[in-house]
Amino acid sequence: MAISISSTHVITIPQSDLTFLSGTLWQLDTNWFRLQLKDWEDSEQGIVHPKTHNHNTAITIAGVTYARAIEILAPYTIQFEDLGHPGYTVLLAGSNNNIFAEGIIVTNHNSVLGQNSAGLIQVTSGSGVTEQDKLDIADRVLDEIAADHEGAGSVGKLLKDTKVGVDDSQGLILSI
């Protein structure tokens, strides 16, 4: 059996196109899947439809190879063959992708596990640090044990030398 694409742009992947791993766990080779989509796009049937996906191949920078990225485009959605309850789990392997994202995956009895890797992201404005991040950082700094910060010129050393203490019951700073 092969993938199919309906007139409503639902891409169905049959279980027979997956690799059995164990129990109810199956794997989709996302690069193989991408190539199947390219073949369909080039066919007489697919050529009249919108492009199914964007693809950025793996790239090596300074000796580190970053994984390929596959982005399924609107109006396409993806579903794995529904064999009924309880279903099976599909592990996406071989790329960073949005296949498991809400709006792309069609929910049925199956579940999908993505494996996108963390890495450098591009921030379009500012540093990417949110106001809540800043508050959390300040809170963590102020909650540190002063004895851990007694180096010359540090606030911890200054507080120790001036004999400043905190009355936890009142939340007040007291001179001792």
N, C-alpha and C positions, 0 to 999 in steps of 0.2 A: 504494500500500500504506500502511497506517496502523499505528501502534504496536499491539501486542497484549499482553494480560496473561493469563497462564495461571492455572489453578486453584491452582497452587503459588506464586503471586505473583511469577513471573518476568516482568518487563516487557521485551519484545523490541522493539528499534528497528530497522526495516529501513533498509538503506543508501539506499533511495530517499527517505527522509525527511531525509537529510543533504544539506548543500550541498557540492558538489565544489570543492576549492580547487586542487590540482595533484597530479600523480603518484598516490600512494596516500593522500593527505591529504584528509580530509573534515571538515566542521564540523557540530556540533549546536548550534542556537540553543536554549539551555536554557530561556529564557522561553517559546518556542513549545512546547517539550516539557512544561513545567509546565502550560501551558494545555490541552494534550492530556490530561494526567492529570486535571485538574479536570473536563473534559468527560466523561471515563470515570467519575469518581466520581459525577457527577450523573446518569449513565445508569441505566436499569433494571437492567442487569447489574452496574454498579459500586457502586451505592448500598448493597448488602448487605455490601460488603467494608470492611476498615479503611482509614483515610485513607492516601493514598500519600506525602504530603510536607507539610512546613511551608514557608512562604514569608514572607520579610520583603522588602518592596519597597525600591527605591532610595530613599535619603533624603539631603537636602542639609542640611549643617550648616556654618554660617559660610562659605558660598560653595563648599564642596567637596561633590561628590555621591559618596556611597558606594554601591557596587554592591549590587544585590539579592542575597539569599542564599536558596538552595533546599536543603532537607535531605530526602533520601529516607528514609522511615521503615521500620522492621522491620514486617512480615516481607518487604518487597519487596526484590528484587534486579533489576539491570539488565544486559541483554546487548545487544550490537549484532549484527545479522544476521551469522552466520558463513558466509562464502563459501569457506571452506577456506584452505589454505596458499597464499601467505604472509600473507594478510589485509590489512587497511588500518588506518590510524591515524585516530582521531577526536579533533578539537580541540573541547573544551567552551568555548562562548563565551556571554557575556551574564549571567553570575552567578558568585558564589562558591557552591560546592556540594560535596557529598560523593559525587557520582556515581562518581568514580574510586577511592573508598576500598575497602580490603579489607573483604569482607563485604557490600558493595553491588554491586560490579561482578562479573559472571560472566566468568571468564577463558576466552577462546577464542583464535582466531588473530589477533584484532584487538588493538590497543593504544589507550590513551586518555590524552590530555594534558589535565590540568586547568590552570586559570589563576587560581587564587584569589589575591587581592591581600592584601598584608600591611597591617596597620593596628593600631589599638589593640585590645588584648585585655583581658578582664576576668580578674583574678587573685582567687581566692576567699580566699586567706590569704597573709600575708607579702607580700613584694615581687615574688615570682616569680623572684628570683635564687637559684640553687641553690648548695649548698656548693661544688661544683666551679667554678661561675662565680666565687665569691669567691676561691678558690685561684688560678685563672687570672689574675684581676685583680691580686692581690698579686704574683704571679710577674712579670707584665708590668711593673708599677711598679718592682720591684726590678731588672729587667733593663734599664731605661732608662739611657741615658748620663747620668752625673751632670752633665756640662757643659751639658746641655739644661735643667737645673733649678738654676740658680745665682741665682735671684731672692732678694732679701732675705727672710729667714725660712724659706727652703726647706731641706729636708733635704740637697739637693745642695750648697747654699751652706755649710751647717754642716759637712758632711764635707770640703769643700775647705778651709775655714778652719782646721779642726783637723788637717789633713794626715793623714787616715785613708785607707788604701789596702787593696786586697784582693790577696792572693797566690792567684792562680787555681789554682796547682798543689796547694795545700794546702786551699783553700777557707777560709782564715783571714783575719780582719781584722787588719792590722798598723798600728801607729803609725809614721809615717815622720818 
